[in-house]
Amino acid sequence: MNAPSVDYTAVAPMLAVFVAALVAVLVEAFAPRAQRFIIQVFLATVSIATALIFVVYLATQDTSKTTAGGAVVIDGPALFLQGTILVLALMAVLTMADEASPESSAFTAQASAVPGSVDEARASRLGLVQTEIYPLILFSLVGMLLFPASNDLLTMFIALEVLSLPLYLLCGMARRRRLLSQEASLKYFLLGAFSSAFFLFGAALLYGFAGSVRLSAIAAAIADGGGTTAASAVVGKDGLLLMGIGLLAVGLLFKVGAVPFQSWTPDVYQGAPTPVTGFMAACTKVAAFGALLRIAYVAIPGVRWDWQPVIWVIAALTMLVGSIIAIVQADVKRMLAYSSIAHAGFILVGLLAMDRAGIGAVLFYLAAYGFTTIGAFALVTMVRTSTPDGGVGGEATHLSQWQGLGKRSPWLAAIFTLFLLAFAGIPLTSGFTSKFAVFSAAADQAPWGPGLVVVGVAASAIAVFFYIRVIVLMYFNDSVGDAVTVTRPGALTTLAVGVGVVATIGLGILPSAALGLANSSSVFLP
Amino acid sequence: MNPYVPILALMAIGGGFAVFSVAAGAFTGPKRYNRAKLEAYECGIEPTPPAAGGGRFPIKYYLVAMLFIVFDIESVFLLPFAVAFDSLGVFALVEMVLFVITVFIAYAYVWRRGGLEWD
């Protein structure tokens, strides 16, 4: 028996974040309470930046390889997605770290205290600052980095769990509206546990079919059947293959929030602390689509005629349901949640193309969408209710509270308008470029692609309605008076929003460099 | 045969069984309720009224269970490692030491945050 060799350079980005997460746990255990916050923020930002440097270095090396006994694969899509996740996570950590004063923080002082209890009031009075979110974010990030880079189903499952478990906890840590936050956490945990079980069951069935959990071995077992349809694959084992793919797809489509597995999204996005919502909406989606891409393109391209019609229907439904239900939402976080469901549908359209243009389009879409999303949720944290004594209350997320913001806070309204236009896919924003890329790839290559593109364009048109409605509310309606204040953002949030603005405009006006990078990164190592 | 036929058949049997079981229970079962029948069946303590101390449930057992899992998983990995130690060499020893260190980080966290104190 030989020990597997590990190429430490190839896995250095993940190791950097993982080591920082372990050190962060020790900081929680041993560092004095007063210094934890600054140490944690320093650790998180430095480790993410270090990992980013490793990713860039690996990308310049231009060598795709599998390592750790074949469990991890570092290739173009993996590196592109890891880089995207790291940049987005850095932005998310900046928005979390900004609100250092306990009163304006998005996080509860003591997550274990019962809402409304004496314990909670005491923790709040002592001015405790929640610092355990940083190790949790870092652990979650390790899972996200591994998820699109895993080369077998078991590694993918481990990554899925490492990604999900800290997120379940983070959802329950909102400072205000604690019951809603804990409800979100519980719902996400229960449904997430179900979806993980589906994924694991699917992996077991695929192991039964192929005799291996390695993605390339599953592809080889399908090819051994001699044809490209399931009917001619290995005799007597087709049911295992099809059911395995189906169950695997349930687990992954749950994580990206596709219809009919989208019901958790609005509740969880609304209840979770807003910086965490931004982190989830952007980074989880990037990681989960990375894994979905890898399975679709590496493991099961041989039976594509069996699963493409199903994904076709799911993509169409996801776009339509997300766009239509968003119209009736009265809460800005729920509206953004349904918008993220619709975007999951648009990204699934690109997935169906099954060629390099499709992969490149999906990679580009994920990056563009992530930047805009984190920026938008960072802005949501700034619009607050006023307390009777003139202080800053919780977030004012009801759309009626956003009326007239254009006059009171022109900058915030202008930037939020930009993000909404990007979500809607208006030209000269990143949203237009990315939608154009996925639709053109799908129209050329996907089965019944033009039909899907028609559905997509219709869904986009519906979506424009509710994005424009918010813009109209902000600019053309009268202000609600002093009930709402807009807090002055700290330097860190300003930086994160600034990166979002630059990326949203830059990827819209000059997309060629990023599109070129996405397209040149679009080769999976089988 | 089309491979989707057995899958559809299995789904039909599964759905049919679920519907049949619920329906059969509802139609044929006698409905004689008494106090014991309305209690939660072997599901731990009564959820209402809330326990003393503001409804805060003791989580001591949960911590013990979590710690058990930490050490359980450690031994799951240590045993095969010990069996194959001779052939694996220094590399595996270093990896295993790193693994044990990560487990002890979790343990140190629990210890420092007071998870080992029963009261």
Interface residues (C-beta under 8 A of the other chain):
Chain A: M1 N2 A3 L22 V25 L26 E28 A29 F30 V114 S117 V118 D119 A230 A231 D238 G239 L241 L242 M243
Chain B: N2 P3 Y4 P6 I7 L10 G54 G55 R56 A84 S87 L88 G89 F91 A92 E95 T102 I105 A106 A108 Y109 W111 R112 R113
